[in-house]
Amino acid sequence: MTRRLAPALLALSLAAGCAGPAKLAERSEKRLAGGDHWQAWTLATRALDQAPANPRARLAAAAAAASISQDWQRRIRAVAAADSMAAAGQVLEFSEFRAGAARYTTVLVDPEWSNEERALRQGAARVHYQKGVAAMAAKRPKRAWLHFFDTERFVPGYRDVTTRAEKTYEKALTRIAFVPFSASSGQASLGREVAAGWRDELARRMTPPDAQFTRILGSQAVEHTMTVSQLGRTSRQEALRLGREAGADRILWGAIGGVNAETRLHLFKDSIARRMVEKGSDGREVVRWIETPIEVVARVRSVTVEVEYELIATRGGATVARQRVERSSSARVVWTSYAPEGDLASYRLVADPVREADPARFRDVEGRWHSVCGEKTTLRQVLEARRSTRSGARYDRNVLPRIIGGAAFVFLEDLPPPEDLAYAALAGAWEPLRDDLLRLDTIDDVDLGVAALEDGGR
């Protein structure tokens, strides 16, 4: 039964999507008569999108809008009797609907509605304004700004709310500076690069509307005042001092633990087949498969590293967030001295006739190939990499983005050093810190138990 109905339902759906303005207007009238004014509105506006001057569609849109308007006014009045703030929120939504509907029709309201709407807006603006003033007095500038913002939403230009909001916002901002992480491996550059990468990534991401009050300070905020020895290892107290001197409200201080590395060597040694097409004595094409010995060496290095960070309030030194994160990374480098000739598409791990006649042999060769070169690495990819590399391919740090991006293999003779793979592992480990910053974004210092700055103290 369902199978017989499916084509019919699909046809009806397509017909609805392709209906002309007159048909859409007719369906809108039926929907409104059935009490579904929102669907009636949708159908009427679709008709007007197709034919803006269609008189039947205009009438249908006006009728649906009038029904929506009456229902909305009724619901707002009912809510206002118990909760004027909730009713004021509905007023904003109703106003937004009327503004958007203006391109199709004029949404009619009751004669007394303007006064009722104004009163609800004024009441909500007054409540938010008073809460904002009280929040500022309680040293909660973030909460205050949010209330002043809502005040403006209900009544733009209410009293002196614009001026108050501007002054409050400056006090509400939380400025965060980063100091280079210390690295137990003794590689000071690793700590600097990881901290800088986190800082730059979060500076791009911690922006409104996701992060309303958090601001990440640039590299010059701290590093230009640090000594060479501090760049390698900064104590907690030094980090706090540097943060205060930079005008930061928070300082991110952290340490990278030991880098645990494991290296494995793999060898694929077999023959590969090359398809050759020649003309026989009778002029017909003859396919020959030539087997060629090949050795492919793969080295795999896996690294596990841990980083611990602490987000510290520069006033008082309280810890507002702390996490320990472990990350892993690996790199597979592949190398072969075999130099392919001709069309690379003609090469196979096993000749096609052998593959058909002896599938077990093919599975064995393919399994050994993937165990050495990686599950997603093909013979052609390795041969293409070999052809594009005219001489020995030594490790270059420019390949790190490929490793960070999860490349199946990199065609090199050398493996990246453990410190570079540690950086690759930690490059994307900023997510827990982002989550901490987003969680703290709207929380005032006083609610975190952090001493609030006095007026003019920045």
N, C-alpha and C positions, 0 to 999 in steps of 0.2 A: 504494500500500500504506500509506504513511504517513497519507494523508488518511482512509483507512478506519479506521485504528487510533486516530486522534486523539480522536474522540468517545468511544470505549470507554475510553481512558486517562483522559479528563476525568471520565467517569462514575465510574470506580474511585476517582479522587482525591476527588470529592465524597462518595462513599460512605464513604471512610475518615474524612473530616472530620466526617461526621454519625453515625458509628457510636455505638451505645449502650455503656454500661459493660460489659455482659456480652460483647459482641463484642470490645471493646478488650481485655478481660482474656484472652479466648481467643487473640487475636492475640499478646498479650504472651507467653503460654505457648509458642506456636509459635516466636516469635523467640528465646526463651531456649533452647529445645530445639535451635535452629539455631546457637547460640553467640553470638548478638548480644545480650548482656545490657544494653547501653545503650539500644538500641531497645526492648527488653522493658521496661526501667524507664520510658521515656517513655510507652509505651502504657498501662502499669499506672497511672501517676500521672494520666494524662488520664482514665482510668476513675474513679479515686478523686475527681478534681475534680468529676466529674459526679454520682457517688454515693459519698460518703465511707464509707458503711456496707456497701458491696457486699462480701460475703465472698470471692468469687472474685478480685475485684480486689485485695483486701488480701493474699491468698495470693500472687498474681502479683507484687505489689510487694515482698513479703518475700523471695521467691525470687530476683528480679532483684537486689535490694540485697545479698543474701548472696553471689551470684556476683560482683558488682562488688567487694564487700569482700574476698573471698578473692583475687581477681586483683590488687587494689591492694596488699594486704599482701605478696603474692609479689613484685611488681615493686619495691616499696620495699626489701625485703630484698636483692634482687639488686643494686639500685643502691648500697645502703649498703656493700656489700663493696668497691666501688671508689671511691665518692664520698659520704661521709656528709653533706656539705652539700647536695648535690643531693637526696639521700634525705630530708633534713629539709624541703626545700621541697615535696616530694611529700607528706610528712606533713601539712603545712598544708592542701594541697588536699584530701587525704582527710578531714581533720577538718572542713573546710568542707562537704564533701559530706554527711557524717554529720549535721551540724547542720541542713542544709537538708532532708534526707530525714526528719527526725524527725516532721514533720507527717503523713507517710504510714505510716512503719513504723520499727521499731527496727533499726538496722544492726548486725548481730552481728559481733564480731571474735574472734580467737583469744584464749584465756585469758592468754597471755603477751604479747599485743600492747601492753597499756597500758605495761608496763615498757620495751618496745622503743621505743615512740613517745616516752616521757618521756626516754629516754636520747638519742635523736636530737635532740629539741628542746633539751635541756640542752647538748648538744655544740655545736649551731649557735649558741645564745645565748652560750656561752662564747667561741667564735671571734669573733663580731661584737663582743662586749664588749671583748675584748683588742685588736681592730683599732681600735675607737673610741678606746680609751685611747692607743694608739700614734699615731693620727692627731692627737689633741689635743696630744700631746707634740711632734709635727712641725708644729704650728701650721696644721693643716688642719681647722678646726672644722666645715665643711660635710660633709666626708667622715666626720668623727667622728659628727656627728649622724645621718647616714644609717645608720651601723653601730649606733648606740644605738637607733635606730628599729627596725631589724631584730631587735635583741636582744629588744625588747619584743614583737615579733610572735611570736617563738618561745617566750619565757617571760615573760609579763607580770610586772612587779615583780622582775625578776632583779637581785639584789644592790642596788646603789644607782643603777641605770641611769636611773630616773625623774628623780632629782635631777641626775645628770650631763647628761641630755638637755636639761633645762630651762636649765641654765647654758650648755651648748654652743650651744643654738639662738640665744641672744642674741648670742653672738660670731660665729655663722655668718651673721647677717643682713647683707645689703648694702643700705645706705640710699642712695638716689639723689635728688639735688636738681637742679632745673632753673634755669638763669638765662635771662632773655629773650635771644632771638637778636638779633644785630645785623642791621640791614637796610641794604644799600647804597643803597636808594632814599631813605633819610633818613626813612622812615616808622617811627618807633620803635614805634608801636602794632602794626604788622604783626609785628615780631619778638616782642613780648610775647604777642600773641594766638596765634601759631602754637605757641610754646613752651608756653603755658598749655593749649592744646587737646591737644597731645601728652601733656603731663603728666597731665591729667585722664583722658584715654582709657586711657593705660597703667596708671594707678592702678586703674582698674576691671578691667583684663585681667590684670595681673601678680599673680595670687593663686593659692594652692594649689588643686589639686595641680599646675597647670601651672608656676607659679613658686614654688618652695618657700622661697627665701631672699631674693628681691628685693623691696624695699619702696620705693615712690615717695613721697617727702616732699611735703607740701602746699605751697601758695603762700607761706604765712607763714614757711616755713623759710628763705627767702632774700630775697624781694622787700621785706619790711618793713625790712630793713637797708640797702637800696640807695638811692643818691641818684638824683635825676631824670636826671642825665647818664649814670649807670651803666645805667639802664633802657633807654637807647637804644643804648649800645655798652659792652660789658664786655670788658676784656682777659682773656687767659688766666690771668694771675697773679691778677687780681682775682677771677675766677671760682673759682679754687682757694681763695683766702682765704675767700670767702663760703661755699664748701662746707664748709671745715673748721669755721668758726664755727657753721654749722648742724648740725654733727654728722653730716655726710654722708660716706659712704665713696667715693662717685663724684659727679662733677658733670657735667651735660650742658651743653656749651658749643657754640654754633653760630653760623652766619652765613647770611643769605639774600642771594643774589646779585641782580644786576640783573633787573628785570622787563621782559621783552620782550613788547610788546603790538602787535597788528595789528587794525585796525578796518575792516570792510567794510559798505557800504550796498547794500541790495537793494530794488527796487520792483516790486510787482505792480500793474499797471494794466489793468483789463479790466472787463467787465460780468458780474455774477452774476445768476442767475435765481431768481425767487420763484414758487412754485406757488400759484395762487389758485383757489379753488373757488367758483363762483357758480351761481345757479339761472337757467336760461334762461326764455324766455317760455312754454315748454311745461311748466315745473316740474321739468325734469330738470337734474341737476348738469352744469355745464360747467367744464372745467379750462382755465385760462389761465396762461401763463407770462409774467411781467413781468421784463424785463431792467433792471438798475439798475447804473450805473457805480460802481466802487469802486476805491479806492487803498489798498494796504496797504504800509507801510514796515517793513522789517526791518533792524535793525543787528546785526551779529555782531562780537563782540570776542573774540579768542583771546589767551591769555596763556601764556607759558612762563617758568618761574622755577626756580631751582636753590637747594637748601639743602645746606649741609655741616655735619655735626655731629661732635663728638669727645666720647667718654666717657672722662673722666679720673679716675684714682685720686687722691684728695685727699692721700694720704700718698705723697710722692715725685714726684707729677705725671706718672706714666706713662700713656700712652694705651692703653686696653684695647680700644677699638673706634673706628672712624672710617669714615664713609661720605659719599659725595656723591650726592645724589638730585635728579633733574630731573623736574618734573611740569608738566602742562599743564591748562588749563581754558578753557572758552569759555562765553559767554552769548549767547543770541539774544533780543533784545527786539523785539516786534512792536507796531505801532500803526496804527490806522485811525480816521479821523474819521467814517466811515460809521456811522450809528445804525440798527440793524435794527428792524423793526416786526413785530408779530405772532409767530406760531409759528416758532421758529428751525429746526425740522425741515423747514420748507417751502423752505428755501434750498438751492440747488445751485450748484456752480461753472458747470455747463452744464445747461440744461434737459434733462429726460429724453428728449423727442423728438429733440432735437439730438444727444444722446449716442448714441442708437440709429441715427440716420440718418448721422451723421458722426463715427465713433469717432476718427478721426485728429485732429479738432478738439478732442475731449475730452482725448485724450492730451497734446496740446500745452498746453492750459490747465492741466491737472493737473500737468504737468511744471514749468511756470513757477511755479505756486503752491508746489509743494514746494521748488523751488530758492530761493524767497524765505522761506517760512515754516517750512520743515523737513519732512523726510520723514514724520514722524508727526503733523504738525499738520493738523487738519481745518478747513474753513471754519466749521463750527458752533462749534468750540472758540474760534476768534477772535471770532466774533460774540457768544458767551456772555461772553467776557472783556470785550468792548466794552460790552455791556449792563450788566454788574455794575460798570463803572467810569463813574460819572456825570460825572466831570470829568477833566482832564488827570492822567495817572498818572506822577508823578515817582518817581525812584529812591528806594527806602527799603531800608536795609540788612537789614531783616527778610526780604527775599526771598532772601538768601544761602543759607539752608538748602535752598531749592528748587533753586538753581543747583548747590549741592554734591551734591544728590540726583540731578542729571541731568535736570532738567525740559527738555522739548523747546523750550519758549519761555516767556518771561515777558512779560506784557502791560504795557509801559511805554513812555514817550516817551524816557527817558534810559537809557543803558547804565551798568552798574556801573563805577566807576573801576578802573583796572588793579590797584591795590593790593588792592581787595576780591576781584578774581578771582584774584590771587596767593594770597590767604588761602584761597580756595575750592580752589585747586589743591593747596595744601600741607596742608590740614586732615586729609586721610587719608594723608599721607606718613609716618606713624609706623610702618608695618609693618616696614621694615628695622631700625629701632631695637628694636622688639619682638623680632625674630628674634635680634638681637645679645644682648639681655638674657636671652632664654631659653637661648641657647647658653652664656652665662657663668654662668647661675644656680647651677649646682652645682660650679663650678670655684673652688677656694680661691685666695686672693691669692698665696700662695707659689708656686702652680703657674702663675700669670700673670706672675711676676717682680715682683710688687708687695710692698712691705714690709708684713709683717703687724703688726697692732696688738698692743701688749703687753697683758698682763692688766690690766684696769681702765683701759685707755687711752681708752675711749669717753667 
